[in-house]
Amino acid sequence: MNVVKNPNDEQLRRLTERPEVNLSELQTTVSEVLRRVKAEGDRAVLDFEEKFDHVRLSSLVVSEAEMLEAEQQVSPELRAAIGLAHENIRRFHESQLFDGHPVETAPGVTCWQKSVAIEKVGLYIPGGTAPLFSTVLMLATPARIAGCREIVLCTPPNREGNVHPAILVAARIAGVSRIFKAGGVQAIGAMAYGTESIPKVYKIFGPGNRFVMAAKQQVSLEDVAIDMPAGPSEVCVIADDQANPVFVAADLLSQAEHGSDSQVFFITTSEQMLDKVQAEIDLQLQQLPRQEFARKSLDNSHFVLVKTTAEAIDLANRYAPEHLILQTNDYEALAEQVVNAGSVFLGPYACESAGDYASGTNHTLPTHGYATAYSGVNLDSFCRKITFQHLSEQGVRSIGHAVELMAEAEQLDAHKQAMSVRIQSLNN
């Protein structure tokens, strides 16, 4: 891990830089897969499933029999946990429902907005080293609340041709319409273009490896919307001298185990805490089944000592982390100063894992510094706002002449005429 004490301006700049993600070398492979899926449909998807996921499928569709079998394979305890998480996610996202109110902007001029669900959405759920059934809940639950008519889910099968049962159970609970056995670039292409089995959608959501990210970027240029650009997952933890080093180390490791490219950033105002957390990480690391991933991630991590929590929050805002954990006595005051973060966890007991699974907030968040401009997935992600306006005769009299003057100044005579004929009709 990279330890920096009291960094200067140049060191601060370097600390907040992300590793460059060079997708150019992937583009040829990704483009060829997408081209074939667009041209050949199911046949191409099945071929790529055999090539990349090492499974020969007779059908891409997850059957009702497979759904029922999955329900038998998931323990009652895990099913109850999934149900609890779903209920909290539902409750939080229902609180975001939009209620547009008409506004009279001028006498006789009324404007308003209506929230309308995206009719068809596609969810991509990775199924590799960690089958992310929690992401099914995070994406399908708000999609269902929003009123999306069709919720399509693609996820890679294992080498026996089966989808992880917890993914299927979560999909049933959250209200997914249809599920398909397709992973990687071929799944993104199938949802972007449509195949004989997999319907074309209007927006694609979900995380994935660099091939999936490159595919999402390519299809978003012309064919379909995507949730957000993304890079490796990341956490920033700020701790003072009163923090619990066991908690801090556990939070850092919970991020590091995601993968070797995960980003771990620790900022503290206490040199003693810095030493304690490093020692505690060494202890906890020995107990992790995924310690190889965590070690590689920690090799590229930053542990930074600063003088004050004000400096700490300034550094965090410059970094703009996906997850920000504030384990300080003044976490409420610091929270007011957060301007760039995907999701913020306050106090010693609010671990990132709570938000990842069951607190109710969404864990699909901007990474790679995109928290400076993007929100995490929320109910609005699955909606569009359609704007309406109505002008009465009084409305024409209120704003008509201003419209004429502005259109004339922009040399758009037809625009002016559209209002002028209405004004003239009222004067006749």
Stockholm file with secondary structure:
# STOCKHOLM 1.0

chainA/1-428         MNVVKNPNDEQLRRLTERPEVNLSELQTTVSEVLRRVKAEGDRAVLDFEEKFDHVRLSSLVVSEAEMLEAEQQVSPELRAAIGLAHENIRRFHESQLFDGHPVETAPGVTCWQKSVAIEKVGLYIPGGTAPLFSTVLMLATPARIAGCREIVLCTPPNREGNVHPAILVAARIAGVSRIFKAGGVQAIGAMAYGTESIPKVYKIFGPGNRFVMAAKQQVSLEDVAIDMPAGPSEVCVIADDQANPVFVAADLLSQAEHGSDSQVFFITTSEQMLDKVQAEIDLQLQQLPRQEFARKSLDNSHFVLVKTTAEAIDLANRYAPEHLILQTNDYEALAEQVVNAGSVFLGPYACESAGDYASGTNHTLPTHGYATAYSGVNLDSFCRKITFQHLSEQGVRSIGHAVELMAEAEQLDAHKQAMSVRIQSLNN
#=GR chainA/1-428 SS CEEEESCCHHHHHHHTCCCCCCCHHHHHHHHHHHHHHHHHTHHHHHHHHHHHSCCCCSCSBCCHHHHHHHHHHSCHHHHHHHHHHHHHHHHHHHTTCCCCCCEEEETTEEEEEEEEECSEEEEECCCSSSCCHHHHHHHHHHHHHHTCSEEEEEECCCTTSCCCHHHHHHHHHHTCSEEEECCHHHHHHHHHHCCSSSCCCSEEECCCCHHHHHHHHHHHTTTCEESCCCCSCEEEEEECTTSCHHHHHHHHHHHHTTCTTCEEEEEESCHHHHHHHHHHHHHHHTTCTTHHHHHHHHHTCEEEECSCHHHHHHHHHHHCCSEEEEESTTHHHHHHTCCSCSEEEESTTCCHHHHHHTSSSCCCCCCTTGGGTCCCSCGGGGEEEEEEEEECHHHHHHHHHHHHHHHHHTTCHHHHHHHHHHHHHHHC
#=GC SS_cons         CEEEESCCHHHHHHHTCCCCCCCHHHHHHHHHHHHHHHHHTHHHHHHHHHHHSCCCCSCSBCCHHHHHHHHHHSCHHHHHHHHHHHHHHHHHHHTTCCCCCCEEEETTEEEEEEEEECSEEEEECCCSSSCCHHHHHHHHHHHHHHTCSEEEEEECCCTTSCCCHHHHHHHHHHTCSEEEECCHHHHHHHHHHCCSSSCCCSEEECCCCHHHHHHHHHHHTTTCEESCCCCSCEEEEEECTTSCHHHHHHHHHHHHTTCTTCEEEEEESCHHHHHHHHHHHHHHHTTCTTHHHHHHHHHTCEEEECSCHHHHHHHHHHHCCSEEEEESTTHHHHHHTCCSCSEEEESTTCCHHHHHHTSSSCCCCCCTTGGGTCCCSCGGGGEEEEEEEEECHHHHHHHHHHHHHHHHHTTCHHHHHHHHHHHHHHHC
//
